[in-house]
Amino acid sequence: MVTLGVAVAIALMAAVALSDFLHAYVKSPLVRFGVPTGLVIGIGLGVLWLINKAKTADFLIATEGEMKKVSWSSKKEIIGSTKVVIVTTLILAAILFGVDLTFIFLFGWVGITG
């Protein structure tokens, strides 16, 4: 039922945005509020129908089982990996900056300007 709740929350946000959009073009409150309400109801019913199909339910159950088997990294490992990625990115950025400056110097020396 969490999936249904998330889908309805997304539909409600879309409905509010649609209602605000329609306000600029349509003066009828029936259209301005009816269309977004129909959207929320339609998406909710569609997700409810989709979730309750046997193939979808079996897939979600199997997915949940597989997620329980995953060996998740600890907070310490994630922080360490993040530091490695950030440092590597900064080093590569510095190298590319140096290569870029070298090309700017060489092209300027040859007489090619941008």
Order of alpha helices (4+ residues) and beta strands (2+ residues): alpha-alpha-alpha-alpha
